[in-house]
Amino acid sequence: MKKTNIALATAVSGLIALAGTVASTSAVAADEKEKCYGVAEAGKNDCATKTGSCAGTAKVDGQKDAFIMVPKGLCDRLAGGSAESA
């Protein structure tokens, strides 16, 4: 097989794998997720906090008013996680 054919086959395989990943992650509906406060790493929160106006503004790990979206039921199992803002 020519090098160009191998490269093309690899690229197509990668796109198919990416499409499958996107399809499987988008299959989890928004109503199957919940906000989990107090577990986001600094700069990794999903939305605004009391002290920041947009995502990614958490100043410290585990900031109590910063949340990330997680599958329902997972937050209770995470150390420091709470479904309510502190």
PAKOL-343547 format. One record per atom (N, C-alpha, C): x, y, z; residue in three letters; atom name; chain. Coordinates in steps of 0.1 Angstrom, whole numbers, plus 5000, padded with zeros to 4 digits. Atoms other than C-alpha are relative to their C-alpha. Layout:
X, Y, Z, ala, CA, A
...
//
This chain:
5008, 4988, 5000, met, N, A
5000, 5000, 5000, met, CA, A
5009, 5012, 5000, met, C, A
4992, 4987, 5001, lys, N, A
5013, 5035, 4991, lys, CA, A
4999, 5008, 5013, lys, C, A
5000, 4992, 4988, lys, N, A
5022, 5059, 5019, lys, CA, A
4988, 5009, 5001, lys, C, A
5011, 4991, 5000, thr, N, A
4995, 5083, 5008, thr, CA, A
4987, 4993, 5003, thr, C, A
5011, 5008, 4997, asn, N, A
4969, 5055, 5010, asn, CA, A
4999, 4997, 5015, asn, C, A
4999, 5003, 4986, ile, N, A
4980, 5046, 5045, ile, CA, A
4996, 5013, 5008, ile, C, A
5004, 4987, 4993, ala, N, A
4978, 5083, 5056, ala, CA, A
4986, 5003, 4999, ala, C, A
5014, 4998, 5002, leu, N, A
4944, 5086, 5041, leu, CA, A
4991, 4991, 5008, leu, C, A
5008, 5010, 4992, ala, N, A
4931, 5054, 5058, ala, CA, A
5001, 5004, 5015, ala, C, A
4999, 4996, 4986, thr, N, A
4945, 5066, 5091, thr, CA, A
4992, 5012, 5003, thr, C, A
5008, 4988, 4997, ala, N, A
4929, 5100, 5088, ala, CA, A
4985, 4997, 5000, ala, C, A
5014, 5004, 5000, val, N, A
4895, 5085, 5079, val, CA, A
4997, 4992, 5013, val, C, A
5002, 5008, 4988, ser, N, A
4898, 5060, 5108, ser, CA, A
4999, 5010, 5012, ser, C, A
5000, 4991, 4990, gly, N, A
4905, 5089, 5131, gly, CA, A
4987, 5008, 5001, gly, C, A
5013, 4993, 5001, leu, N, A
4875, 5109, 5119, leu, CA, A
4988, 4991, 5005, leu, C, A
5011, 5009, 4996, ile, N, A
4852, 5079, 5124, ile, CA, A
5001, 4998, 5015, ile, C, A
4998, 5001, 4986, ala, N, A
4866, 5074, 5159, ala, CA, A
4995, 5013, 5007, ala, C, A
5005, 4987, 4994, leu, N, A
4860, 5111, 5167, leu, CA, A
4985, 5002, 4999, leu, C, A
5014, 4999, 5001, ala, N, A
4825, 5110, 5154, ala, CA, A
4993, 4991, 5010, ala, C, A
5006, 5009, 4990, gly, N, A
4817, 5080, 5176, gly, CA, A
5001, 5006, 5014, gly, C, A
4998, 4994, 4987, thr, N, A
4831, 5098, 5206, thr, CA, A
4990, 5011, 5002, thr, C, A
5009, 4989, 4999, val, N, A
4811, 5129, 5200, val, CA, A
4985, 4995, 5001, val, C, A
5014, 5005, 5000, ala, N, A
4779, 5109, 5194, ala, CA, A
4998, 4994, 5014, ala, C, A
5002, 5007, 4987, ser, N, A
4784, 5089, 5227, ser, CA, A
4999, 5011, 5011, ser, C, A
5000, 4990, 4989, thr, N, A
4791, 5120, 5248, thr, CA, A
4988, 5009, 4999, thr, C, A
5012, 4992, 5001, ser, N, A
4762, 5140, 5234, ser, CA, A
4988, 4992, 5003, ser, C, A
5012, 5008, 4997, ala, N, A
4739, 5111, 5241, ala, CA, A
4995, 5002, 5014, ala, C, A
5004, 4997, 4986, val, N, A
4739, 5121, 5278, val, CA, A
4993, 5013, 5000, val, C, A
5008, 4988, 5001, ala, N, A
4710, 5146, 5279, ala, CA, A
5003, 5009, 5012, ala, C, A
4997, 4991, 4990, ala, N, A
4713, 5177, 5300, ala, CA, A
4992, 4997, 5013, ala, C, A
5007, 5004, 4989, asp, N, A
4686, 5164, 5323, asp, CA, A
5005, 4988, 5008, asp, C, A
4994, 5011, 4993, glu, N, A
4708, 5135, 5332, glu, CA, A
5013, 5005, 5007, glu, C, A
4988, 4994, 4994, lys, N, A
4735, 5159, 5345, lys, CA, A
4996, 5009, 5012, lys, C, A
5002, 4991, 4989, glu, N, A
4738, 5180, 5377, glu, CA, A
5012, 5008, 5003, glu, C, A
4989, 4992, 4996, lys, N, A
4759, 5208, 5390, lys, CA, A
5006, 4994, 5012, lys, C, A
4993, 5005, 4988, cys, N, A
4785, 5197, 5415, cys, CA, A
5010, 5010, 5004, cys, C, A
4992, 4989, 4995, tyr, N, A
4800, 5224, 5436, tyr, CA, A
5011, 4995, 5009, tyr, C, A
4989, 5003, 4991, gly, N, A
4833, 5223, 5454, gly, CA, A
5010, 4990, 4995, gly, C, A
4990, 5011, 5005, val, N, A
4852, 5198, 5432, val, CA, A
5008, 5005, 4988, val, C, A
4993, 4995, 5011, ala, N, A
4864, 5220, 5403, ala, CA, A
5014, 5004, 5003, ala, C, A
4986, 4995, 4998, glu, N, A
4901, 5226, 5399, glu, CA, A
5000, 5015, 4996, glu, C, A
4998, 4985, 5003, ala, N, A
4913, 5262, 5397, ala, CA, A
5000, 5002, 4985, ala, C, A
5001, 4997, 5014, gly, N, A
4904, 5276, 5364, gly, CA, A
4992, 4990, 4991, gly, C, A
5007, 5010, 5008, lys, N, A
4883, 5246, 5353, lys, CA, A
4985, 4999, 5003, lys, C, A
5014, 5000, 4998, asn, N, A
4848, 5255, 5365, asn, CA, A
4992, 5002, 4987, asn, C, A
5008, 4999, 5012, asp, N, A
4819, 5253, 5340, asp, CA, A
4993, 5013, 4998, asp, C, A
5008, 4988, 5002, cys, N, A
4801, 5286, 5347, cys, CA, A
5004, 5010, 5010, cys, C, A
4997, 4989, 4991, ala, N, A
4801, 5319, 5366, ala, CA, A
4999, 4996, 5014, ala, C, A
5000, 5002, 4986, thr, N, A
4808, 5320, 5403, thr, CA, A
4996, 5013, 5007, thr, C, A
5003, 4988, 4993, lys, N, A
4800, 5346, 5430, lys, CA, A
5011, 5010, 4998, lys, C, A
4988, 4991, 5001, thr, N, A
4835, 5360, 5424, thr, CA, A
5005, 5001, 4986, thr, C, A
4995, 4999, 5014, gly, N, A
4839, 5355, 5386, gly, CA, A
4988, 4999, 4991, gly, C, A
5011, 4998, 5009, ser, N, A
4817, 5363, 5356, ser, CA, A
4999, 4989, 4989, ser, C, A
5001, 5010, 5010, cys, N, A
4825, 5333, 5334, cys, CA, A
5007, 4987, 5003, cys, C, A
4994, 5014, 4998, ala, N, A
4837, 5297, 5331, ala, CA, A
5015, 5002, 5001, ala, C, A
4985, 5000, 4999, gly, N, A
4873, 5290, 5341, gly, CA, A
5005, 5011, 5009, gly, C, A
4995, 4989, 4992, thr, N, A
4875, 5317, 5367, thr, CA, A
5002, 4996, 5015, thr, C, A
4998, 5004, 4986, ala, N, A
4877, 5296, 5399, ala, CA, A
5015, 5003, 5004, ala, C, A
4987, 4996, 4996, lys, N, A
4907, 5309, 5418, lys, CA, A
5008, 4989, 5007, lys, C, A
4993, 5011, 4993, val, N, A
4915, 5277, 5439, val, CA, A
4993, 4987, 4997, val, C, A
5006, 5013, 5001, asp, N, A
4909, 5240, 5437, asp, CA, A
4989, 4999, 5011, asp, C, A
5011, 5002, 4991, gly, N, A
4876, 5231, 5454, gly, CA, A
4993, 5012, 5005, gly, C, A
5007, 4988, 4996, gln, N, A
4862, 5266, 5455, gln, CA, A
4985, 4997, 5001, gln, C, A
5013, 5004, 4997, lys, N, A
4828, 5262, 5471, lys, CA, A
4989, 5005, 4992, lys, C, A
5011, 4995, 5009, asp, N, A
4808, 5284, 5447, asp, CA, A
5002, 4997, 4985, asp, C, A
4997, 5004, 5014, ala, N, A
4824, 5269, 5415, ala, CA, A
4995, 4986, 4998, ala, C, A
5006, 5014, 5003, phe, N, A
4807, 5239, 5398, phe, CA, A
5005, 4995, 4987, phe, C, A
4999, 5007, 5012, ile, N, A
4812, 5214, 5371, ile, CA, A
4988, 4992, 4998, ile, C, A
5011, 5009, 5002, met, N, A
4785, 5194, 5354, met, CA, A
5005, 4986, 4999, met, C, A
4997, 5014, 4999, val, N, A
4786, 5157, 5362, val, CA, A
4988, 4992, 4998, val, C, A
5012, 5008, 5001, pro, N, A
4763, 5128, 5355, pro, CA, A
4993, 4999, 5014, pro, C, A
5008, 5000, 4988, lys, N, A
4735, 5126, 5381, lys, CA, A
5005, 4988, 5009, lys, C, A
4996, 5010, 4991, gly, N, A
4745, 5107, 5412, gly, CA, A
5015, 5000, 5003, gly, C, A
4985, 5000, 4998, leu, N, A
4783, 5112, 5408, leu, CA, A
5004, 5010, 5011, leu, C, A
4995, 4989, 4991, cys, N, A
4786, 5144, 5428, cys, CA, A
5000, 4995, 5015, cys, C, A
5000, 5006, 4986, asp, N, A
4776, 5126, 5461, asp, CA, A
5011, 4991, 5003, asp, C, A
4989, 5009, 4998, arg, N, A
4804, 5102, 5456, arg, CA, A
5014, 5007, 4999, arg, C, A
4988, 4992, 5001, leu, N, A
4831, 5129, 5450, leu, CA, A
5003, 5007, 5014, leu, C, A
4996, 4993, 4987, ala, N, A
4851, 5141, 5481, ala, CA, A
4998, 5015, 4998, ala, C, A
5002, 4986, 5000, gly, N, A
4840, 5176, 5488, gly, CA, A
4989, 5005, 4991, gly, C, A
5010, 4997, 5010, gly, N, A
4812, 5175, 5462, gly, CA, A
4987, 5003, 5007, gly, C, A
5013, 4997, 4995, ser, N, A
4778, 5191, 5469, ser, CA, A
4991, 5005, 4989, ser, C, A
5010, 4996, 5010, ala, N, A
4747, 5196, 5448, ala, CA, A
4996, 5014, 5002, ala, C, A
5004, 4986, 4997, glu, N, A
4742, 5230, 5464, glu, CA, A
5012, 5009, 5003, glu, C, A
4989, 4990, 4998, ser, N, A
4765, 5261, 5464, ser, CA, A
5001, 5004, 5015, ser, C, A
4998, 4996, 4986, ala, N, A
4780, 5270, 5497, ala, CA, A
5000, 5015, 5002, ala, C, A
//
